[in-house]
Amino acid sequence: MLQSKLFYKINKNKLAEVDSISHDLLVRAGFVDQLMAGVYSYLPLGFLVFKKIENIIRQNMIVVDGQELLMPALNPKENWEKTDRWNTLDVLFKLKGAGEKDYALAPTHEEVVSPLAKKIILSYKDLPMAVFHIQNKFRNELRAKSGILRTREFMMKDLYSFHASQEDLDKYYDKLIKAYLNIFKQCGIGKQTYRTLASGGSFAKYSDEFQTITSAGEDIIYVCKKCGLAINKEIKAENDKCPKCEAIDFEEKKAVEVGNIFKLGTKYSTPFELNFKDKDSQEKPVLMGCYGIGLGRLLGTIVEVNNDEKGIVWPESVAPFKVHLILLGKGKVKTTADKIYKTLLENNIEVLYDDREDKSAGEKFAESDLLGIPYRVIVSERTIAKNSVELKERSKKDAKIIKISQLVKTLNKN
């Protein structure tokens, strides 16, 4: 991608009255644009990161036998009345259509997936089953804040699982815990993200949140100093000891929730008569589990964890580009940089090429640091005199000079 053609604008100055680092950096670097409170556009740079995150999530859901589908955001009122959430869910967006018909914009999809599964699941032979989708959600948050960490319109991955027995649900639930931890590790926040026990309500003793330590977090969690398990604030009030190792020493931390999973039991299968026939032809309700990750919130959290005083420091797995190629000069220097750009593309190395000739070296370096692309390759008169380029990793202070002929090999090795 040529930076001279990129659909973005850099803001050098820190934004006034923002309550999260990620909001400031993502807007200033041209990754997202705020349309109104709680609603954002993902610009090309931001959408590239978004798609990387989406694919990491997708691959991990496929590994646990999830089948991808897509369910509608526009829902009939009747489905939400069946679960008694039409009048009790305070974040539900409601609207009227033709003929004064009432609809909801889905904040979650139990009211859609349960009657859908009823058409597919008839017998114990159809179980277990798991389906997921990645789709827009709408929640009428009283106060949208912290940029894309809490919004009114957002993309979420929902996976729903269906089981014939509690034992099977428990077994699958444990697989999803491992899958979630793997997702956060691949996204570059694994070391800062804790499995956090929360109340399971009437369905189970515990549900699980996945909380990432950050000063922008609005949750308080308590991390066991012995085993690393965390519990949330509500559970801590009822537990003096760690539920896993029974230690009593905890460390209080601020965190943001990047995912959650629940054992739903029959709460959403019963209202829609989602039943199956067992081996004895007895009809029983299907047991369900649900597993969510907000993609925008995860993206924002990655930035909260990976930044410095100069800007974003993207983990390579989710960076919009692997390489930021920077031209410093004209004539022969540009000819050389153009060739390097072509070579990188031919070798399937994602590259943003700063081909602009009206920006100073200082301006280009400042923008590059703000954008946070993992590797910066500088082409200048000084470097091409030695048939070389300057290579610097965004996460490190020192640069090194390498031969142009070794660039692709070096980048692929890294």
N, C-alpha and C positions, 0 to 999 in steps of 0.2 A: 504494500500500500504506500502510495506517495503521500507524504505528509502535507504537501502543498495542495492536495485535493481532498484532504480529510475533512469530514463534516464535524467540526468541533471549534471551540474557542477556549483559550486559556485565560484564566483570571489570576493575575500574579498576587493579588491581595487577599488576605484571609477574610472570610465572610463575617459579617456582623451578626451577632445574636444567633449562633448555631450551637446546639447542645451535644454534638458528637463530632469527633475527628473525621469519621468517614463521610459525613454530610459535607463538611468543608472541602475535603480533598476530592471527592468524586464530582462535585459540582464545579470546582475551580479547574480541575483537569479535563473537563469536558466528557466525562463518562455518563453522567445523567443530567437531566434538566427538570426542575420542579415546575409543574403546571399550576398546581395549587397545593394547599396543605394536604399532605398524605397521598399525593398522586404525582408520579414521575414518568418521564420518558427516558428510555435507555437509548443513548446515542450510539453510533457505531462502535466506539471503543468499549463502552459499557456492555453492549449487547454481545460482543465477542467474549468478554469475561463471563457473562450470563450463560452463554451456550456451552462454555467449557464446564461450568458448574453443573449445568443441566445434564451433560453427557456423563460426568462422573457419577451423579445420582442415578441416572438411567442404567448404566452398566452394573451398578451394585444392586439395583432392584431386579434386574434380569438374573443375576447370580442366585438370588433367593427365590427364583421361579415366579417372579412377578410378570404378569402380562400387561402390556401397555394398551390403554384405550383412551378415549376422550369423552367426557361427560359434559352436558350443557351447564352453563352458568345461570341461565334463566330457568327458574323452577316454578311449578304450580303451587299455589297456596295450600292445596289439599294435602300434599305430602308433608308439609311442615306442621299442619294441624294434627296429622296422625301421630307425630312424635311429641306433640304439645310444645313445640318450639316457636310457633308462629307468634305467640304473645309473650313468651318468656325469654327469648334470646334478644338481649338489648342491642346487639350490634347488627341485627338483621336489616339489610336494606329492603324496603318494600316499595313496589310501584304498581301502577294500574295500567292495563293495556286496553285494547279495543273492547267495547261492551262492558267497561268497568270491571274487567276480570283482574283479580289480584295475583301478583307474582312476587317472587323473592329473587334477589341476586345472591347466589350461593356463597356463604362464608366457609362452607365445608360440604361434604357430599354424601353423608350417611343417608339422607332422604332421597337420594337418587340411586346410589349403588345397591341399597337393600332391595327395592322393588325390581331393579334390573337383575340382580342375582336370583331372585325368585323365579325368573323365566328360564334360568340356566341350571340351577341346582335343584335336583329332584330326589336324588338318592345318595346314600353314603358313598357310592361309587364315584360321585362327582366331587367328592371332598378328599383332601383339602384343595382349596383354590385361592389364588391371590391375584388381584388386579390393581394397577396403579395408573394415575394420569398426572400430567404436569399442566396446570391450567390456572387462569385468572380467578382470583377470589375477591370478594368484596365484604368489608366489615366497616360498619358505621362507628368507627372509633370516636369516643368523646373528644380525645385529644391526640391527634397524630403528631409524633415528635421523633427526634433523633434521625432525621432524614429517612433513608430507606429501611431503617431498623423497625419502624412502626408506621405503617401506611394504611390507607383505606382501600386501595386496590393493589393487589400483589399476586405474584405467581407462587403457587405451592405445589409440591409433590405430595399427593395422597396415595398411600397404598392401603388397601383393605383386604384382610384375609378372612377366610371362611373355613370352619372346622366342625368336625363331628363330635369331638371330645375336648375336655379341658386339658388333658395331657398333650394332645396334638397342638392346641393353641399355645400352651406354655413352651413347648419345644420350638415352635416357629417364632415365638416372641423372642426367645434367646438368640435365635439366628439373626433377627433384625437388630438387636443390640450390637452385635459384632459388625453387621453391615453398616450401621450408622457411625460407629467409631472409625471404621475404615474410610467412610466418606469424608469425615472431618480431617482425618490424617492426610488423605489425598489432596484436600483443599488447603492444606498448610496451616491448620489451626488445631491439629491433634494434641499437641502438648498443652494447650491452654483450655481444652474442652473436657468436661467431666460428665460422666454418667451421674445423674442426680435423681435420687428417689423423691417421688412426690406421692401425695395421697392417691389411692386407686379408687376412691369413692365407694360405690356399692358393688363394683365389679371385681375388684381384687385388692389385696392388701396395699400394693404399691403400683403406681404407674412410673414411667421413666421420662425425665426431661434430659436434654443434653445442653449443658450450660457452658458458655465460653467466657472466661475471665476477661473483663474489660471495664475501664472506668466509666464507659457510656452505658453500662448495664443498669437495668431498672429492677433487677432481682437480687436478692441476697441469698447466697448459698453457704453451706458449711462443709468444708472439705476435711475428711478424716486424715489426720497426720500420719496414721499408721498404714492404711490400705489404699487411700486415694479415692474412696467412694465419697460422693457428696450427697447431702440431703438439703431440701429447700427449707425456707424459713418456717412454713406452716408445719412441716413434719418435725423440725427441730424442737418445736414447742412440746412435742409429745415423746421425744426420744433423747434421753441423756447419753445413750450409748450408740455407737455405730451399729446399724442393723447387720453389717457384714462381719466385722471382726470384734465388736463390742468394746472398742477403744473409746475413751472419753475425751480425747483431745481433738478439737476441731479448729480450723482456721476460717474466719469469716471473710468472704470475698464478694465483690460486686460482679455480676455476670449478666449476659444476655442469652436468652433461650434460643438455640438454633434448630432444635428439633424436639419432638415428643412422640411417645408411643403409648397406647392404651389397650388394655384388654376390655373390650366393650361387652363381652358376654352376649346376652340376648336382648339388650336394650333396644337395638334398632332392627333386629330380626322379628321380634314379637309384634310390633305395630303393623308390619307388612306381611305377617304370616309367612315369613321366610323359613320354611321347614324342610326337612329331608326324611326319607324313610330309611331306617336302619336295617341291619341284616335280618331282623325278625319282622320286618314290614311295619314297625312301630314308627309313628310320626313324631319327630322331635325338632325343637328349634335349632337353627344353625347358630353356632358360636362365632363371634366376630372379634377381630382386632383392627385397630387403625394406627397408621404410622405416617406422621407429617414432617415435612421440612419446607420452610419458606425460603425460596431461592434468593429473593432480594435481600432478606434479612441476613442470609448466609454470606452473600456478597459484601454487604456492609460490614459484617463482623470480621471477615477476612482482612478488610482494610483497617479496622480498629486494631487488629493484632499486628499487622504487617505495615508499619510506616515509620518514618523518622522525621527529623526537623525539616527535611527538604521535600518530602512528599510520600507517595505510595511506594511500597517495596513488594511487588506482586510475587507470590510463589509461582514458579515456572509452570506448574500444572494448570493454573487458571489465568495466566497473563494473557492480555489481548494479542501480543506478539512475543516471540522469544528474543528477537534482536531489534535494537534501535540503531539503525545505520545513519551516521551523521556526516554530512558533507561539510567540509570547511575549506572552501576554495572554489576556483573556476578552472576552465580549460582542461588541462591534463588531469587535474585532481577530480573533476566531475566525470570525465571519461572513465577513470579508474573506478570511482564510486558506482557509476552506472553498471559497469561490468560485474562488480561485486554483488550488487543488488540482483542482477539477473542470475548469477551463479547460486545465490542463496535460495531464490525461488525455484530454480531447477532442482535443487536438492531438498525441496519440501521443508525449508526452514522459514517459519513465519517471520516476516520482517516489515517494520515500519521504516521507510526511507525518508529521512529529513533532507529533502532535495532543495529546500528553500535557499535562495541566494541573497535574500534581503534581510536576513537575521544574523546577528553577531554570534560569535562562539559562546559568549556568556549567556545570551538569551536561549540558545539551543540547549546548552547544558542544564540550565535551570528548568526548562520545560521537560527535558529528558528525566531529570530527577523527580519532578512532580508526577509524570506519567508512570514511572516505576517499572518499566520494562526490564526484564532480568539482565540482559547483556547489551552493553553499549559498544558499538564499533565506530571508531573515528577515522575518517580518511582525510588527510591533510597533505600539504606539500612536504612537511617534515617526514611523515610516515612513508609516502610513496617513493621518496628518495632512496629508501631502503627496501622497496618492494614489500612494505609492511603496513599493518594497521595497528591502532591502539585498541585493546580490548579491556573493558572494565565491567565487572559484575556490579549490579546495582546495590547488592547487599554488602559489598566490600569497599574499602577505601582506596586500595592501590590498583593501578592499571598495569598492563604489561604489553609489550610490543611483540607481535607475532607476524610471521610471514603470511602474505595473502594466500599463498598456496596451501597453508596449513589451517586456514580459518574454518572451513567447513568441518574438517576432521576434529578440530578443537571444540567447536560448538556441539557437534554430535557426541563427543566424548563427555562433555559436561552434562 
